[in-house]
Amino acid sequence: MSDDITLPPGARLDPRPGKLGAQYVFLTCEVCGREFRLPLSQVRHQMRRDIVQQTCSCACAAELRRRRRAEV
């Protein structure tokens, strides 16, 4: 496990190893508040592109898009 990992705000490492020993990160859905897990490698890849998944499902993603359109 690496200790020098930069994670997005509100994210935390899962102490349990995943499939084949991969590390996972817990994130909180912005719509429903449910915690979901993503592989650390996927989060790092998204962070390099200045994006991080913010929702736990397609339904929550659609709701977040609807809310953002309503704000404009």
C-alpha positions in Angstrom: 0.0 0.0 0.0 1.2 3.5 -0.8 0.9 6.2 1.8 1.8 9.1 -0.6 -1.4 9.0 -2.6 -3.2 12.2 -3.5 -7.0 11.6 -3.5 -9.9 13.8 -4.3 -11.7 15.6 -1.4 -13.8 13.2 0.6 -12.2 10.1 -0.8 -10.5 7.5 1.4 -8.6 4.3 0.7 -10.2 0.9 1.3 -8.0 -1.0 3.7 -9.1 -4.4 2.2 -7.3 -5.6 -1.0 -9.6 -6.2 -4.0 -9.3 -8.7 -6.8 -5.7 -9.8 -7.4 -4.6 -7.4 -4.6 -5.7 -4.2 -6.2 -6.3 -1.1 -4.0 -9.7 0.6 -4.0 -11.0 4.0 -3.0 -14.3 4.9 -1.3 -16.1 7.9 -2.8 -19.4 9.4 -1.9 -22.2 9.9 -4.5 -23.1 13.6 -4.8 -26.7 12.8 -5.4 -27.8 10.0 -3.0 -24.9 10.1 -0.5 -24.1 6.4 -0.9 -20.5 5.2 -0.7 -19.1 3.4 -3.7 -15.8 1.8 -4.6 -13.5 2.5 -7.6 -10.1 1.0 -8.3 -7.3 3.3 -7.3 -5.8 3.1 -10.8 -9.1 4.4 -12.3 -9.2 7.3 -9.8 -5.6 8.2 -10.6 -6.3 8.0 -14.4 -9.4 10.3 -14.0 -7.4 12.8 -11.8 -4.8 13.1 -14.5 -7.6 14.3 -16.8 -9.1 16.6 -14.1 -12.2 14.5 -13.8 -13.4 12.2 -11.0 -16.5 10.1 -11.0 -19.0 11.7 -8.7 -22.0 9.4 -8.8 -22.6 5.7 -8.0 -24.9 4.9 -10.9 -26.2 6.0 -14.2 -29.5 7.1 -12.6 -27.6 9.4 -10.2 -25.5 10.7 -13.0 -28.6 11.6 -15.0 -30.1 13.3 -11.9 -26.8 15.3 -11.5 -26.9 16.4 -15.1 -30.5 17.5 -14.7 -29.7 19.5 -11.7 -26.8 21.2 -13.4 -28.9 22.1 -16.4 -31.5 23.6 -14.1 -28.9 25.9 -12.4 -27.9 27.5 -15.7 
